[in-house]
Amino acid sequence: MNSFGTLLRLTTFGESHGEAIGGVLDGYPSGIVIDEEFVRAEMQRRRPGQSAVTTSRNEADEVHFLSGVFEGRSTGTPIAFVIYNTNNRSGDYGNLRTAYRPSHADYVYDMKYGVRDHRGGGRSSARETAVRVCAGALAKLALQQSGISVQAYTSQVGNIVLEKPYTAYNLALTESNVVRCPDSGKAAEMEQLILSVKRDGDTVGGVVTCVVKGVPVGLGEPLYNKLSASLASAMLSINAVKGFDYGNGFEAAYGRGSQQNDIFYNNNGKIATRTNNSGGIQGGISNGNDIYFRVAFKPVATILVEQPTVTSAGDETVLQARGRHDPCVVPRAVPVVEAMAALVVLDHYMMQRARRISEKE
């Protein structure tokens, strides 16, 4: 599937080393002011070549809107856009024409389709996430109309971990360093670790934490389209993601109900909870608290040290990859996580508005 969403539906196209990548965002509400400078800034956060801890591929990632925007506002018709590839070096991938990179999609793509674009991984490349960030920027602009914000940050690189909950950090500091970590001391350690791994020709993984504020009660379905399940599906669709949890997540398995339950109380006439162990979602439906979740990223599979592997003919060989690759995907994944979260929340928000259409605003 190359499409994502229900009422708000994103379809993407393009390959890492093709002429362009792009998308069509259908179902986007009309009348939203499309701040192209905001979209450009979001794209700059994800684009390659932005620092020493990312790939040196230098793409401008300029978005060209083709339809759905008129005089600075969305028209309600499909928003089509394209992002041209301008700095691909396909020759770097010649040795991957027949050899499979360990833990990469090379082998399974070949088995599934019987044909494989070896240049940068083709459709399996994280280059496609630029399209998601553009669509996510548009979703953020729409969510801002309802007071909903999405903020992610790097909470772990390798064995360097932010131990405190998100409430203990000033998330406005996330963009103050190249690893996008709100703790300056930990950020410096993370940066040095990534640079060390890069010098070794290796890669390292990490975790992105995301917080969504201002979500009203009622988004999500109780069974097959839970808000939590939609977020999990969105995050697991991102390249290199290996895990997702929300609220107390896997830590909840160690406690008791008496310790984990979020106790209700009357807060000046409004029902509230004293804790937020549920991560803003109960029974698959948002409860009005902050939604927070974590996304675990594995080390990038393409490394610049020799590894044994096999060719498409089954012959054993030794592969040393070439080209430009991220030593750690996490810093550039922060805006991707935000984008996918914004698309999910806006889609569920629109579905809930449709369900309660009889109510006056």
C-alpha positions as CSV (number, residue, x, y, z in Angstrom):
1,M,0.0,0.0,0.0
2,N,1.2,3.5,-0.9
3,S,-1.7,5.2,0.8
4,F,-2.3,6.0,4.5
5,G,-5.3,7.3,6.4
6,T,-9.1,7.2,6.3
7,L,-10.9,10.5,5.8
8,L,-7.5,12.2,5.5
9,R,-5.5,10.1,3.0
10,L,-1.9,10.5,1.9
11,T,-0.6,8.7,-1.1
12,T,3.1,8.9,-1.8
13,F,5.3,8.1,-4.9
14,G,8.9,8.1,-6.0
15,E,12.2,6.4,-5.2
16,S,15.4,7.6,-3.6
17,H,17.3,8.0,-6.9
18,G,14.4,8.7,-9.2
19,E,13.7,12.1,-10.7
20,A,11.4,13.1,-7.8
21,I,9.3,12.1,-4.9
22,G,5.9,13.4,-4.0
23,G,2.4,12.9,-2.7
24,V,-1.3,13.6,-2.9
25,L,-3.1,14.6,0.4
26,D,-6.8,14.0,-0.1
27,G,-9.6,15.0,2.3
28,Y,-7.7,17.9,3.7
29,P,-10.1,20.5,5.1
30,S,-10.7,23.7,3.1
31,G,-9.9,27.2,4.2
32,I,-6.7,26.4,6.1
33,V,-4.0,29.1,5.6
34,I,-1.1,27.3,4.0
35,D,2.0,28.8,5.5
36,E,4.7,27.8,3.0
37,E,7.5,29.1,5.2
38,F,6.3,26.8,8.0
39,V,6.3,23.9,5.6
40,R,9.8,24.8,4.4
41,A,11.0,25.0,8.0
42,E,9.6,21.5,8.7
43,M,11.3,20.2,5.6
44,Q,14.6,21.7,6.7
45,R,14.4,19.8,10.0
46,R,14.3,16.5,8.1
47,R,16.5,17.2,5.1
48,P,19.8,15.4,4.6
49,G,23.1,17.2,4.8
50,Q,22.1,19.4,7.8
51,S,24.9,18.5,10.2
52,A,27.9,16.2,10.8
53,V,25.7,13.6,12.5
54,T,23.6,13.1,9.4
55,T,24.2,11.8,5.9
56,S,26.2,14.2,3.7
57,R,23.7,13.9,0.8
58,N,22.7,17.5,0.3
59,E,19.1,17.9,-0.9
60,A,17.3,21.3,-0.8
61,D,13.9,19.4,-0.3
62,E,12.0,22.3,-1.8
63,V,8.3,21.5,-2.1
64,H,6.4,22.5,-5.2
65,F,2.6,22.5,-4.7
66,L,0.7,21.5,-7.9
67,S,-2.9,21.7,-6.7
68,G,-5.3,22.1,-3.8
69,V,-4.0,25.5,-2.7
70,F,-5.4,28.8,-4.0
71,E,-4.4,32.3,-2.8
72,G,-2.6,30.8,0.2
73,R,-5.5,28.7,1.4
74,S,-6.5,25.0,1.0
75,T,-9.4,24.5,-1.4
76,G,-10.6,21.2,0.0
77,T,-9.5,19.4,-3.2
78,P,-6.5,17.0,-3.3
79,I,-3.3,18.8,-2.5
80,A,-0.6,17.4,-4.8
81,F,3.1,18.3,-4.4
82,V,6.4,17.2,-5.7
83,I,10.0,17.3,-4.3
84,Y,12.8,16.9,-6.9
85,N,15.8,14.8,-6.2
86,T,18.9,16.9,-7.1
87,N,21.9,15.3,-5.3
88,N,21.7,11.6,-5.8
89,R,24.8,9.7,-6.7
90,S,23.6,6.4,-8.1
91,G,27.1,5.2,-9.0
92,D,27.8,4.8,-5.3
93,Y,25.5,1.8,-5.3
94,G,26.9,-0.3,-8.1
95,N,28.2,-3.0,-5.8
96,L,24.7,-3.5,-4.4
97,R,23.2,-4.5,-7.8
98,T,23.4,-8.2,-6.8
99,A,24.6,-8.2,-3.2
100,Y,22.1,-8.1,-0.3
101,R,22.9,-5.8,2.6
102,P,22.4,-7.6,5.9
103,S,19.2,-6.6,7.8
104,H,18.1,-4.3,4.8
105,A,15.0,-4.6,2.6
106,D,17.2,-5.7,-0.4
107,Y,16.5,-9.4,-0.1
108,V,12.8,-9.3,0.7
109,Y,12.1,-6.7,-2.0
110,D,13.8,-9.0,-4.5
111,M,11.8,-12.0,-3.4
112,K,8.5,-10.1,-3.3
113,Y,8.6,-8.2,-6.6
114,G,11.2,-10.1,-8.6
115,V,12.9,-6.8,-9.4
116,R,14.8,-4.3,-7.2
117,D,16.0,-0.8,-7.6
118,H,19.4,-1.1,-5.9
119,R,20.1,2.7,-6.1
120,G,19.8,3.8,-2.5
121,G,17.2,1.2,-1.8
122,G,14.6,2.6,-4.2
123,R,11.2,2.8,-2.6
124,S,12.5,1.3,0.7
125,S,14.8,4.3,1.2
126,A,14.0,6.8,4.0
127,R,14.1,9.4,1.3
128,E,10.3,8.8,1.0
129,T,9.8,10.2,4.5
130,A,10.3,13.7,3.1
131,V,6.9,13.4,1.6
132,R,5.4,12.5,5.0
133,V,7.0,15.5,6.6
134,C,5.4,17.8,4.0
135,A,2.0,16.3,4.6
136,G,2.5,16.3,8.3
137,A,3.3,20.0,8.2
138,L,0.0,20.6,6.5
139,A,-1.7,18.5,9.2
140,K,0.0,20.5,11.9
141,L,-1.3,23.7,10.4
142,A,-4.9,22.3,10.5
143,L,-4.5,21.0,14.1
144,Q,-3.3,24.4,15.2
145,Q,-6.8,25.7,14.4
146,S,-8.0,23.5,17.2
147,G,-5.2,24.1,19.7
148,I,-3.5,20.8,19.1
149,S,0.3,20.6,19.1
150,V,2.8,17.8,18.3
151,Q,6.3,17.9,19.7
152,A,8.9,15.1,19.5
153,Y,12.5,14.9,20.7
154,T,15.4,12.5,20.9
155,S,15.3,10.7,24.3
156,Q,17.9,8.1,23.7
157,V,21.0,7.4,21.4
158,G,22.7,4.1,22.1
159,N,23.2,3.8,25.8
160,I,22.7,7.5,26.5
161,V,19.2,7.9,27.9
162,L,17.0,10.8,29.2
163,E,15.8,9.2,32.5
164,K,13.1,11.7,33.4
165,P,9.6,12.0,32.0
166,Y,8.9,14.5,29.3
167,T,7.3,16.9,31.8
168,A,10.7,17.5,33.4
169,Y,12.2,19.0,30.2
170,N,11.8,22.3,28.3
171,L,10.8,20.9,25.0
172,A,11.3,24.3,23.4
173,L,15.1,23.5,23.6
174,T,14.7,20.5,21.3
175,E,15.9,22.4,18.2
176,S,18.9,24.0,20.0
177,N,21.3,21.2,19.1
178,V,21.9,18.9,16.1
179,V,20.6,15.7,17.9
180,R,17.3,17.4,18.9
181,C,17.5,16.6,22.6
182,P,16.1,19.0,25.2
183,D,18.9,18.2,27.7
184,S,22.0,20.0,26.5
185,G,24.4,17.8,28.6
186,K,22.9,14.6,27.3
187,A,22.8,16.1,23.8
188,A,26.5,16.7,23.8
189,E,27.1,13.1,24.8
190,M,24.8,11.8,22.1
191,E,26.5,13.9,19.5
192,Q,30.0,12.6,20.4
193,L,28.7,9.0,20.4
194,I,27.2,9.4,16.9
195,L,30.5,11.0,15.6
196,S,32.5,8.2,17.1
197,V,30.3,5.5,15.5
198,K,30.5,7.4,12.2
199,R,34.3,7.3,12.3
200,D,34.1,3.6,12.8
201,G,32.0,3.3,9.7
202,D,29.2,1.9,11.9
203,T,25.7,3.0,13.0
204,V,23.7,3.4,16.2
205,G,20.1,3.4,17.2
206,G,17.9,5.3,19.6
207,V,14.5,6.4,20.7
208,V,12.2,9.3,19.8
209,T,9.6,10.5,22.4
210,C,6.5,12.3,21.1
211,V,4.0,14.4,23.0
212,V,0.6,15.6,21.6
213,K,-1.1,18.3,23.6
214,G,-4.7,19.7,23.3
215,V,-6.3,16.5,22.0
216,P,-10.0,16.5,23.0
217,V,-11.8,13.5,24.6
218,G,-13.2,11.0,22.2
219,L,-10.7,10.4,19.3
220,G,-10.3,6.8,18.3
221,E,-12.5,3.7,18.1
222,P,-13.0,1.1,20.9
223,L,-12.0,-1.9,18.7
224,Y,-10.4,-2.0,15.3
225,N,-9.4,1.6,14.8
226,K,-8.1,2.5,18.2
227,L,-6.2,5.8,18.4
228,S,-3.3,3.9,19.9
229,A,-3.3,1.3,17.2
230,S,-3.4,4.0,14.5
231,L,-0.4,5.7,16.1
232,A,1.4,2.4,16.4
233,S,0.7,1.5,12.7
234,A,1.9,5.0,11.6
235,M,5.1,4.8,13.6
236,L,6.0,1.2,12.6
237,S,5.6,2.3,9.0
238,I,8.7,4.5,9.4
239,N,12.0,3.1,8.2
240,A,14.2,1.5,10.9
241,V,11.4,1.5,13.6
242,K,11.5,-1.6,15.7
243,G,9.2,-0.7,18.6
244,F,6.4,1.5,19.9
245,D,4.8,2.0,23.3
246,Y,2.6,4.7,24.8
247,G,2.0,5.9,28.4
248,N,3.8,3.6,30.8
249,G,4.2,1.1,28.0
250,F,6.1,-2.0,28.8
251,E,6.8,-0.7,32.3
252,A,3.2,-1.3,33.1
253,A,3.8,-5.0,33.0
254,Y,5.8,-4.7,36.2
255,G,3.2,-3.0,38.4
256,R,-0.2,-3.6,39.8
257,G,-3.6,-2.1,38.9
258,S,-3.6,-0.1,42.2
259,Q,-0.3,1.4,41.1
260,Q,-1.1,2.0,37.4
261,N,-4.7,3.2,37.4
262,D,-5.3,6.9,36.7
263,I,-7.6,8.0,39.5
264,F,-10.4,10.3,38.4
265,Y,-11.3,13.4,40.4
266,N,-13.5,16.5,40.1
267,N,-11.3,19.5,39.0
268,N,-13.6,22.5,39.5
269,G,-16.5,20.8,37.7
270,K,-14.4,19.1,35.1
271,I,-13.5,15.4,35.2
272,A,-9.7,14.9,35.3
273,T,-7.1,12.3,36.4
274,R,-4.4,12.6,39.0
275,T,-1.9,10.8,36.9
276,N,-1.4,10.0,33.2
277,N,0.0,6.5,33.2
278,S,-2.4,5.7,30.3
279,G,-0.6,8.2,28.0
280,G,-3.8,10.1,27.1
281,I,-5.5,7.0,25.7
282,Q,-7.9,4.6,27.4
283,G,-9.8,1.9,25.7
284,G,-8.3,3.1,22.4
285,I,-9.9,6.5,22.8
286,S,-8.3,9.8,23.8
287,N,-9.2,11.0,27.3
288,G,-8.1,14.6,27.1
289,N,-4.7,14.2,28.7
290,D,-1.4,14.6,26.9
291,I,-0.7,11.8,24.5
292,Y,2.8,10.6,24.8
293,F,4.6,7.7,23.2
294,R,8.1,6.3,22.4
295,V,9.4,5.0,19.1
296,A,12.5,2.8,19.0
297,F,14.8,3.0,16.0
298,K,17.4,0.3,15.1
299,P,20.9,1.2,13.9
300,V,20.8,1.9,10.1
301,A,21.4,-1.4,8.2
302,T,23.9,0.1,5.7
303,I,27.3,0.3,7.3
304,L,30.7,1.1,5.8
305,V,32.6,-1.9,7.3
306,E,32.9,-5.3,5.6
307,Q,30.2,-7.8,6.2
308,P,29.7,-11.3,4.9
309,T,26.5,-11.7,2.8
310,V,25.2,-13.5,-0.3
311,T,24.3,-12.4,-3.9
312,S,21.0,-12.8,-5.6
313,A,22.5,-16.0,-7.1
314,G,23.2,-17.3,-3.6
315,D,26.9,-17.0,-3.8
316,E,28.7,-16.0,-0.6
317,T,30.6,-12.8,-0.8
318,V,31.9,-9.9,1.4
319,L,30.2,-6.5,1.1
320,Q,31.5,-3.1,2.0
321,A,28.8,-0.6,1.3
322,R,29.6,2.8,-0.2
323,G,27.6,6.0,-0.5
324,R,26.3,8.6,2.0
325,H,24.3,7.3,5.0
326,D,23.1,8.4,8.4
327,P,25.3,7.0,11.3
328,C,22.1,7.5,13.4
329,V,18.7,8.1,12.0
330,V,17.2,9.4,15.2
331,P,17.9,13.2,14.9
332,R,16.3,13.4,11.4
333,A,13.5,11.0,12.5
334,V,12.1,13.5,15.0
335,P,10.2,15.5,12.4
336,V,9.0,12.3,10.7
337,V,7.5,11.0,14.0
338,E,5.8,14.4,14.5
339,A,4.4,14.3,10.9
340,M,2.9,10.8,11.2
341,A,1.4,11.7,14.6
342,A,-0.1,14.9,13.2
343,L,-1.6,13.0,10.3
344,V,-3.1,10.3,12.6
345,V,-4.6,12.8,15.0
346,L,-6.1,15.0,12.3
347,D,-7.6,12.0,10.6
348,H,-9.2,10.8,13.9
349,Y,-10.3,14.4,14.7
350,M,-12.1,14.6,11.4
351,M,-13.8,11.2,11.9
352,Q,-15.0,12.3,15.4
353,R,-16.4,15.5,14.0
354,A,-18.3,13.5,11.4
355,R,-19.6,11.2,14.0
356,R,-21.0,14.1,16.1
357,I,-22.1,16.2,13.1
358,S,-25.5,16.9,14.7
359,E,-23.8,18.9,17.5
360,K,-23.5,22.7,17.1
361,E,-20.0,24.2,17.4
